[in-house]
Amino acid sequence: MKTMPHNPYDIPFNKPWISGDEYRYMAQAVEGGHISGDGPYTRRCSQTLEAWLGAKRVLLTTSCTHALEMSALLLELKPGDEVILPAFTFVSTANAFALRGARPVFADIRLDTLNLDEGQIERLITPNTKAIVPVHYAGIGCEMGAIMEIAAAHGLEVVEDNAHGLLGRYRGRLLGTFGGMATQSFHETKNFTCGEGGALVLNHERWIEPAEILREKGTDRSRFFRGQVDKYTWVGLGSSYLPSDVLAAFLLAQLESHARIQQRRKEIWECYMQELRGWAEACGARLPIVPPGCEPSYHLFYVLMPDLERRAGLIEHLKQRRILAVFHYQPLNTSEMGMRFGGRPGDCPVTEQIADQLVRLPFYNGITDEELERVIESIRSYSF
Ligand SMILES: *Cc1c(COP(=O)(O)O)cnc(C)c1O
């Protein structure tokens, strides 16, 4: 018999959380006899997200990665095209466009929010630039006013990678509502989850029909189900991006609990912020900065340590106390693939600096006050 590996951590970095309705909804999906994609639960998730975001259409997908890939297909990107995105992001933000043959062009980030630095965008625009892909890091909004102005002035599309930002706001407006398209993630580590899942948010009518065809394996099956055509057939390029309705049932339970989830995440975030302020000031560490006009989605909480050595020190110190804290993205401009696309060390100094300093603290809906206290006390006992 195989034994389970010993878990060295009492407090994990992330832990799945259940609202209570997930299993009942999943059972209902199965009993209802529709467990493939686009069943009643998928429809209810889409309608919920459409209502939240005021989107023209929201299509559930199997992941945020796939939603990004759909956006690249919808933009009809081809070899030679360029897409500007932050060097400090998850691989999928770049890979989705590279898959179409487009070149990811890495912009540096702002030191305060760790978001795409809007001041770096214009110098990276060339006649081949097709789109800008801002990422709302930690769910704190990018400077969308400036980014949308630059995009409009140069005729560029904007696709918001809103994997972190659902329900966060910039100047009162929800993240994911600025770009022509936005992508969401329902991966296990995100605020709302079904294990693996995502959504493509369409903020313009013109994307709806092409996106439906793409997502339905290149067929006009959506038109057929609406009774607009009497049979469906192959009409374009496409693939399979639909999650099972069983997963959508799980997700719906989470979306319906959004007030509870966001309230708890706000408490966790504010607790870290308040309780670590004195320690950070005393030892030269830095906590997240929220500019005026930004309301976070409370996706994650990080600490910027003074350097790589003390970052490793803090992670090890917490590990000895059976607490898992982790670092985050490595710069894309210095990655093996990023360099094949022309990225170079030194191109994105802020990204390259903070990638070595950042520590993400345990952050999950079900973290108890005692666990939170233990994490905070353990960090406060790390002095250097
Ligand atoms: C999580 C994440 C993704 C990918 O999400 P999946 O649903 O796992 O594909 C993309 N971009 C960012 C910024 C993310 O954090």
The ligand as an SDF file (V2000), in Angstrom:
LIG
                    3D

 15 15  0  0  0  0  0  0  0  0999 V2000
   -4.1980   31.9160  -12.6390 C   0  0  0  0  0  0  0  0  0  0  0  0
   -3.8080   32.8500  -13.7320 C   0  0  0  0  0  0  0  0  0  0  0  0
   -3.9580   32.5310  -15.0920 C   0  0  0  0  0  0  0  0  0  0  0  0
   -4.3270   31.1620  -15.5630 C   0  0  0  0  0  0  0  0  0  0  0  0
   -5.5050   30.6940  -15.0580 O   0  0  0  0  0  0  0  0  0  0  0  0
   -5.9510   29.1960  -15.3730 P   0  0  0  0  0  0  0  0  0  0  0  0
   -7.4360   29.2470  -15.0960 O   0  0  0  0  0  0  0  0  0  0  0  0
   -5.2140   28.3350  -14.4030 O   0  0  0  0  0  0  0  0  0  0  0  0
   -5.6440   28.8930  -16.7690 O   0  0  0  0  0  0  0  0  0  0  0  0
   -3.6840   33.4880  -16.0360 C   0  0  0  0  0  0  0  0  0  0  0  0
   -3.2510   34.7050  -15.6930 N   0  0  0  0  0  0  0  0  0  0  0  0
   -3.0700   35.0480  -14.4000 C   0  0  0  0  0  0  0  0  0  0  0  0
   -2.6040   36.4250  -14.0750 C   0  0  0  0  0  0  0  0  0  0  0  0
   -3.3120   34.1210  -13.3800 C   0  0  0  0  0  0  0  0  0  0  0  0
   -3.0940   34.4470  -12.1070 O   0  0  0  0  0  0  0  0  0  0  0  0
  1  2  1  0
  2  3  1  0
  2 14  2  0
  3  4  1  0
  3 10  2  0
  4  5  1  0
  5  6  1  0
  6  7  2  0
  6  8  1  0
  6  9  1  0
 10 11  1  0
 11 12  2  0
 12 13  1  0
 12 14  1  0
 14 15  1  0
M  END
$$$$
